[in-house]
Amino acid sequence: MQRLFPRPGPGATDDSALDDPLGLADAYAYPADRAAGTPYLRANMVGSLDGAARAEGRSAPLSSPADMRVFGTLRALADLILVGAETVRQEGYRPAKVRAAFAARRAAAGQPPAAAIAVVSRRLDLDFSAPLFTAPAVPTLVLTGAGAPDGALAAARAAGARVVVAGEGDAVDPARAVRELAALGFTRLLHEGGPRLLAQFAAADVLDELCLTLSPLLTGGEAPRIMNGPAVAPPSRFTPLSILEEDGFLFTRYVRC
Ligand SMILES: NC(=O)c1ccc[n+]([C@@H]2O[C@H](COP(=O)([O-])OP(=O)(O)OC[C@H]3O[C@@H](n4cnc5c(N)ncnc54)[C@H](OP(=O)(O)O)[C@@H]3O)[C@@H](O)[C@H]2O)c1
């Protein structure tokens, strides 16, 4: 993997550090200058050259080994991974892996061995017998609104899920979700989509960072972009922090100005 931006200056470490899991983690470290308890929400998405957020119904055909390394690194740095219920259903989400390479780093940061996953859902039509709920290293959360169906709430709790209410009706309010998660001690947040959920978080102006992998593939068709929902109005300006490259894939990291 090579760093394209910022251009290395005198005394810069060479790019070989990016091939080491901990070196890549350093390149994606959460900002250290935030007051204790302040949440930071980054999103990680992959898009094709022509802007598609999926191919053949999934994101995997757009990905690459290096993209999976970045994906795993961002997970290893996070306290909690937010994901929309449709992505969980379509991609068969499993618990985040405990990875030996990051054990010491996570322990030093006061984090459990793996990030928790928080599924955002109104209907809670989820497979509560799946490993995501029955075998996570840390309990999976379900984020929903106060009007969620009682039976499904009971099923979620019976499966060991931690239910967090973050909305008055059946929908989760993104700003409230971030606040509720921070109050539970989850401040290093990672949003993994999908496009319908991510659009709402961006429109609510709670997205601090976007890690976008630009995949060198043209897909055409009618796939959504990485955000598919309410407009960000007025458009919100982000600035590039870094751009890495491997095998024609660009790994961009943009932060809110
Ligand atoms: N390119 C990428 O990086 C990337 C990343 C992730 C996913 N994807 C792809 O995106 C597709 C799925 O994405 P999607 O946009 O269709 O769905 P999604 O955003 O993953 O999930 C939508 C679901 O989330 C729940 N939801 C959304 N907003 C909510 C709110 N405000 N409050 C409560 N629940 C809410 C609802 O669940 P209920 O129906 O359960 O109520 C809704 O049906 C898949 O094809 C996946 O492969 C691509």
The ligand as a Tripos MOL2 file, in Angstrom:
@<TRIPOS>MOLECULE
LIG
   48    52     1     0     0
SMALL
NO_CHARGES

@<TRIPOS>ATOM
      1 N1        -20.9440    0.0250   -0.4580 N.am      1 LIG1
      2 C1        -20.9070   -0.1410    0.8340 C.2       1 LIG1
      3 O1        -19.9180    0.1980    1.4900 O.2       1 LIG1
      4 C2        -22.0880   -0.7570    1.5300 C.ar      1 LIG1
      5 C3        -22.1490   -0.7400    2.9230 C.ar      1 LIG1
      6 C4        -23.2550   -1.3100    3.5490 C.ar      1 LIG1
      7 C5        -24.2600   -1.8810    2.7870 C.ar      1 LIG1
      8 N2        -24.1720   -1.8860    1.4500 N.ar      1 LIG1
      9 C6        -25.2450   -2.4720    0.6220 C.3       1 LIG1
     10 O2        -26.4180   -1.7230    0.8480 O.3       1 LIG1
     11 C7        -27.5550   -2.5700    0.7610 C.3       1 LIG1
     12 C8        -28.4190   -2.3650    2.0070 C.3       1 LIG1
     13 O3        -28.5330   -0.9920    2.2820 O.3       1 LIG1
     14 P1        -29.9280   -0.2230    2.3800 P.3       1 LIG1
     15 O4        -29.6050    1.2060    2.2100 O.co2     1 LIG1
     16 O5        -30.9090   -0.8760    1.4890 O.co2     1 LIG1
     17 O6        -30.3890   -0.5500    3.8560 O.3       1 LIG1
     18 P2        -29.7130   -0.2170    5.2710 P.3       1 LIG1
     19 O7        -29.4380    1.2320    5.3790 O.co2     1 LIG1
     20 O8        -28.6300   -1.1770    5.5670 O.co2     1 LIG1
     21 O9        -30.9140   -0.6390    6.2300 O.3       1 LIG1
     22 C9        -32.1750   -0.0480    6.0770 C.3       1 LIG1
     23 C10       -32.9790   -0.5300    7.2480 C.3       1 LIG1
     24 O10       -32.4470    0.0500    8.4310 O.3       1 LIG1
     25 C11       -33.5150    0.3790    9.2960 C.3       1 LIG1
     26 N3        -33.5670    1.8310    9.4110 N.ar      1 LIG1
     27 C12       -33.1850    2.7660    8.5230 C.ar      1 LIG1
     28 N4        -33.3620    3.9930    9.0300 N.ar      1 LIG1
     29 C13       -33.8600    3.8130   10.2640 C.ar      1 LIG1
     30 C14       -34.2450    4.6990   11.2970 C.ar      1 LIG1
     31 N5        -34.1440    6.0420   11.1790 N.pl3     1 LIG1
     32 N6        -34.7160    4.1710   12.4490 N.ar      1 LIG1
     33 C15       -34.8110    2.8440   12.6120 C.ar      1 LIG1
     34 N7        -34.4630    1.9500   11.6690 N.ar      1 LIG1
     35 C16       -33.9980    2.4430   10.5100 C.ar      1 LIG1
     36 C17       -34.7770   -0.1860    8.6970 C.3       1 LIG1
     37 O11       -34.8170   -1.5250    9.2010 O.3       1 LIG1
     38 P3        -36.1470   -2.3850    9.4160 P.3       1 LIG1
     39 O12       -36.6240   -2.6740    8.0330 O.co2     1 LIG1
     40 O13       -35.6490   -3.6020   10.1250 O.co2     1 LIG1
     41 O14       -37.0910   -1.5820   10.2230 O.co2     1 LIG1
     42 C18       -34.4430   -0.1500    7.2200 C.3       1 LIG1
     43 O15       -35.2070   -1.0700    6.4730 O.3       1 LIG1
     44 C19       -27.0410   -3.9700    0.6160 C.3       1 LIG1
     45 O16       -27.0990   -4.2930   -0.7650 O.3       1 LIG1
     46 C20       -25.6070   -3.8710    1.0510 C.3       1 LIG1
     47 O17       -24.7910   -4.8110    0.4020 O.3       1 LIG1
     48 C21       -23.1040   -1.3300    0.7920 C.ar      1 LIG1
@<TRIPOS>BOND
     1     1     2 1
     2     2     3 2
     3     2     4 1
     4     4     5 ar
     5     4    48 ar
     6     5     6 ar
     7     6     7 ar
     8     7     8 ar
     9     8     9 1
    10     8    48 ar
    11     9    10 1
    12     9    46 1
    13    10    11 1
    14    11    12 1
    15    11    44 1
    16    12    13 1
    17    13    14 1
    18    14    15 2
    19    14    16 1
    20    14    17 1
    21    17    18 1
    22    18    19 2
    23    18    20 1
    24    18    21 1
    25    21    22 1
    26    22    23 1
    27    23    24 1
    28    23    42 1
    29    24    25 1
    30    25    26 1
    31    25    36 1
    32    26    27 ar
    33    26    35 ar
    34    27    28 ar
    35    28    29 ar
    36    29    30 ar
    37    29    35 ar
    38    30    31 1
    39    30    32 ar
    40    32    33 ar
    41    33    34 ar
    42    34    35 ar
    43    36    37 1
    44    36    42 1
    45    37    38 1
    46    38    39 2
    47    38    40 1
    48    38    41 1
    49    42    43 1
    50    44    45 1
    51    44    46 1
    52    46    47 1
@<TRIPOS>SUBSTRUCTURE
     1 LIG1         1 GROUP 0 **** ****
